[in-house]
Amino acid sequence: MKKIIHSCFLMSNLLLISRFATAQAATKQQVLDFAIEAKNTVAYSRYYPIQIRKQIDKNTQLKKMLPFFDQGYAIIKKVNEAGNDITPAMALKYDEEMKQVMTQIDKLSSGVPTGNKIPECFRGCDDNYPGLGGGQGWKRFTCKMACLIVEVSHNN
Protein backbone atom coordinates (compact mmCIF):
# COMPACT_ATOMS: atom_id res chain seq x y z
CA MET A 1 0.00 0.00 0.00
CA LYS A 2 2.84 2.41 0.88
CA LYS A 3 4.49 1.65 -2.47
CA ILE A 4 1.30 2.47 -4.34
CA ILE A 5 0.85 5.77 -2.49
CA HIS A 6 4.52 6.63 -3.03
CA SER A 7 4.26 5.77 -6.73
CA CYS A 8 1.14 7.92 -7.12
CA PHE A 9 2.90 10.80 -5.36
CA LEU A 10 5.93 10.49 -7.65
CA MET A 11 3.73 10.31 -10.77
CA SER A 12 1.78 13.41 -9.79
CA ASN A 13 5.03 15.32 -9.16
CA LEU A 14 6.42 14.20 -12.53
CA LEU A 15 3.26 15.38 -14.25
CA LEU A 16 3.54 18.76 -12.55
CA ILE A 17 7.20 19.10 -13.46
CA SER A 18 6.57 18.11 -17.09
CA ARG A 19 3.71 20.61 -17.28
CA PHE A 20 5.99 23.44 -16.16
CA ALA A 21 8.82 22.24 -18.38
CA THR A 22 6.60 22.49 -21.47
CA ALA A 23 5.75 26.12 -20.65
CA GLN A 24 9.07 27.34 -21.99
CA ALA A 25 9.84 30.94 -22.79
CA ALA A 26 9.01 32.10 -26.29
CA THR A 27 11.78 32.00 -28.84
CA LYS A 28 13.05 35.01 -30.76
CA GLN A 29 11.13 33.93 -33.86
CA GLN A 30 7.92 33.31 -31.92
CA VAL A 31 8.01 36.78 -30.35
CA LEU A 32 8.67 38.32 -33.75
CA ASP A 33 5.79 36.32 -35.25
CA PHE A 34 3.45 37.36 -32.41
CA ALA A 35 4.34 41.04 -32.92
CA ILE A 36 3.97 40.85 -36.71
CA GLU A 37 0.56 39.20 -36.30
CA ALA A 38 -0.47 41.95 -33.86
CA LYS A 39 0.76 44.64 -36.24
CA ASN A 40 -1.32 43.18 -39.04
CA THR A 41 -4.58 43.42 -37.10
CA VAL A 42 -6.91 46.34 -36.60
CA ALA A 43 -5.56 46.54 -33.05
CA TYR A 44 -2.31 48.02 -34.28
CA SER A 45 -3.98 50.46 -36.65
CA ARG A 46 -3.44 54.19 -36.60
CA TYR A 47 -6.93 54.54 -35.08
CA TYR A 48 -5.96 53.08 -31.69
CA PRO A 49 -4.76 56.23 -29.91
CA ILE A 50 -7.32 58.57 -31.45
CA GLN A 51 -10.53 56.57 -31.17
CA ILE A 52 -9.94 55.12 -27.76
CA ARG A 53 -8.96 58.33 -26.03
CA LYS A 54 -12.03 60.15 -27.32
CA GLN A 55 -14.40 57.81 -25.50
CA ILE A 56 -12.35 56.27 -22.70
CA ASP A 57 -13.02 58.96 -20.10
CA LYS A 58 -16.62 57.75 -19.82
CA ASN A 59 -15.52 54.47 -18.23
CA THR A 60 -13.14 54.59 -15.26
CA GLN A 61 -12.27 50.87 -15.45
CA LEU A 62 -11.20 51.16 -19.08
CA LYS A 63 -9.34 54.35 -18.22
CA LYS A 64 -7.31 52.35 -15.66
CA MET A 65 -6.44 49.84 -18.40
CA LEU A 66 -5.28 52.44 -20.89
CA PRO A 67 -1.68 52.69 -19.63
CA PHE A 68 -1.34 48.91 -20.00
CA PHE A 69 -2.76 48.98 -23.52
CA ASP A 70 -0.24 51.75 -24.25
CA GLN A 71 2.59 49.58 -22.89
CA GLY A 72 1.50 46.56 -24.95
CA TYR A 73 1.15 48.74 -28.04
CA ALA A 74 4.68 50.05 -27.46
CA ILE A 75 6.07 46.50 -27.05
CA ILE A 76 4.52 45.44 -30.35
CA LYS A 77 5.96 48.52 -32.04
CA LYS A 78 9.48 47.94 -30.61
CA VAL A 79 9.55 44.29 -31.69
CA ASN A 80 8.39 45.19 -35.19
CA GLU A 81 10.97 47.97 -35.44
CA ALA A 82 13.75 45.59 -34.36
CA GLY A 83 12.56 42.97 -36.84
CA ASN A 84 15.10 40.25 -37.54
CA ASP A 85 17.72 42.18 -35.57
CA ILE A 86 15.94 41.30 -32.33
CA THR A 87 18.19 39.26 -30.06
CA PRO A 88 17.01 36.27 -28.03
CA ALA A 89 17.53 38.33 -24.85
CA MET A 90 15.38 41.16 -26.24
CA ALA A 91 12.70 38.67 -27.30
CA LEU A 92 12.62 37.18 -23.81
CA LYS A 93 12.40 40.66 -22.27
CA TYR A 94 9.53 41.71 -24.53
CA ASP A 95 7.71 38.41 -23.95
CA GLU A 96 7.96 38.90 -20.17
CA GLU A 97 6.82 42.52 -20.49
CA MET A 98 3.76 41.44 -22.50
CA LYS A 99 2.93 38.83 -19.85
CA GLN A 100 3.06 41.55 -17.18
CA VAL A 101 0.85 43.83 -19.28
CA MET A 102 -1.72 41.08 -19.81
CA THR A 103 -1.69 40.17 -16.13
CA GLN A 104 -2.63 43.76 -15.28
CA ILE A 105 -5.28 44.03 -17.99
CA ASP A 106 -6.77 40.71 -16.91
CA LYS A 107 -6.92 41.85 -13.28
CA LEU A 108 -8.64 45.09 -14.24
CA SER A 109 -11.14 43.41 -16.55
CA SER A 110 -12.34 40.87 -13.99
CA GLY A 111 -14.69 41.70 -11.14
CA VAL A 112 -15.66 45.06 -12.60
CA PRO A 113 -17.80 47.32 -10.38
CA THR A 114 -21.28 48.35 -11.56
CA GLY A 115 -21.29 51.29 -13.93
CA ASN A 116 -17.87 50.46 -15.36
CA LYS A 117 -18.83 48.24 -18.27
CA ILE A 118 -16.11 46.16 -19.84
CA PRO A 119 -16.71 45.27 -23.49
CA GLU A 120 -18.49 41.91 -23.74
CA CYS A 121 -16.00 40.73 -26.36
CA PHE A 122 -13.25 40.73 -23.69
CA ARG A 123 -14.74 37.45 -22.43
CA GLY A 124 -14.42 35.95 -25.90
CA CYS A 125 -10.74 36.96 -25.94
CA ASP A 126 -10.26 35.31 -22.54
CA ASP A 127 -11.99 32.12 -23.71
CA ASN A 128 -10.13 31.91 -27.03
CA TYR A 129 -6.66 32.77 -25.72
CA PRO A 130 -6.31 31.54 -22.12
CA GLY A 131 -3.03 31.71 -20.23
CA LEU A 132 0.17 33.50 -21.14
CA GLY A 133 2.45 30.95 -22.78
CA GLY A 134 2.63 30.00 -26.44
CA GLY A 135 1.64 33.46 -27.61
CA GLN A 136 -1.70 33.37 -25.81
CA GLY A 137 -0.95 36.61 -23.94
CA TRP A 138 0.05 38.38 -27.16
CA LYS A 139 -3.04 37.10 -28.95
CA ARG A 140 -5.34 38.01 -26.05
CA PHE A 141 -3.81 41.49 -25.93
CA THR A 142 -4.40 41.98 -29.65
CA CYS A 143 -7.93 40.59 -29.35
CA LYS A 144 -8.80 42.88 -26.42
CA MET A 145 -7.34 45.93 -28.11
CA ALA A 146 -9.31 45.19 -31.30
CA CYS A 147 -12.39 44.58 -29.17
CA LEU A 148 -11.92 47.92 -27.45
CA ILE A 149 -11.55 49.75 -30.78
CA VAL A 150 -14.70 48.14 -32.17
CA GLU A 151 -16.64 48.81 -28.97
CA VAL A 152 -15.60 52.46 -28.83
CA SER A 153 -16.28 52.94 -32.56
CA HIS A 154 -19.70 51.32 -32.20
CA ASN A 155 -20.62 53.62 -29.29
CA ASN A 156 -19.65 56.82 -31.13
N, C-alpha and C positions, 0 to 999 in steps of 0.2 A: 504494500500500500504506500509506504514512504517513497519507494522508487517511482511509482506512478505519479504521485504528487510532485516529486522533484523533477521528473521528466516534463510534466505539464508546465511547471514553473519555468524551466529552461526554454521550452518551446515558445512560451508567451514572450519571454525576454528576447529571444532570437527574432520573433516576428516584429517586435517593437524596434529593435535595432535595425533590421532590414528596411523597415518603413522609413526610418529617419535617414538611412544611408541612401535611399533612392531619391530623397528630396535634396538633390545636390544643387549647388549654386548654378545659375545660368551661365552659359558660355558666352564668349565675346560675340560669336555669330548669332546666338539666340537673342541677346540683348539688342543687337543691331536689327535683327528681323522684327522684334517686337516694336521697336521705335519706328521703323519704316512702315509697318502696318498701321501704327497709330497715326503717323503723318498722313497716310493715304485715306484716312477717314474724315468725315465731317468734323469730328472732334478737334482736329488740328487746323481747321480752316481759319481764315482770317476773321471770321465772324465771332470767334470765341470771346475775345476781350470786349468787343463792342456790345454785342447782344446781351451777354450775361450781365454786365455791369449796369445796363439800363434798367433791368428789372429786379436785380438781386436784393436791393434794399428793402423790398416788400416782405422778405422772408428772412428772419434772423438766423435760422438754422442753416440755410443755404449760404448766408453771408459769412457764417463761421467756417464753412467749408472752402470758401473762395481762395484763401491763401494756399490751401493744400492743392486745389486744382491748378493754381498758378505754379506751384512747385513742380507738379507732375508735368505740366505743359513745358516748363523750362527744361526738365530732364529729357523729355522727348526731343526737344529742339537741340540740346547739346549733343545727344547721341547722333542725331541725324547730321549735325554739322561736322562731327568727328568722322563719321562714315567709317570706311575701312581702316582709318588710322587709329581707331579706338583700340586701346590696349586691353588685355585681359583684366588688369587691375582696375582700369576705368570702368569696364563693363560690370565688374563685380560691385564697384562703388555705386554706379547708377542703378543697378538692380536692387541693391539694399535700400537706396534712397526711395525708389518707387514702392518698395514694400512698406516703408515707414509712412509714406504719403497715403497709401491705400488703407493702412491700419487706422490712421486718423480720420479719413473720410468715412470708413466703415463705422467707426465709433460714433461719429456725428450723425450718420444717417440711420442709426438704430435707436429705438426708444425715443422718438421725437415727440416733444410736448405739443399739446393741442394748439392749433393756430400757426404752426410752423410746418406746413405741408412739404413733404419730400416727394419729388416726382415718383409716380407709381412705377415707372420703368426702371427705377433703381433696383427694385426687387428682382426684376427679370435679369438684370446684370449680375446680381448676387447669385441667382440660381444657375445661370449659364456659365459663370466663371468663378467658382468657389475657390477659396484658398489663395495662396500667394506664389507657390512654386509653378514651374513649367509655363511661365508667361501669364498665368491666370490673373495676377495683380495688374499687369500691364493691360491686359484685355478688359478687365473690369473697370479700370480707370478710363480707358477709351470709351467703353460702353456708357459709363455714367456721365462722362463729359458730353458725349453725343446726345444722351438722354436729356441732359440739362439744357443744351442748346435748343433741342426740339421743343421741350416744355416751355421754355422762355419765349421762343418764337411763336408758339401756339397761343400763348396768353397775351401777346401784344395786341 
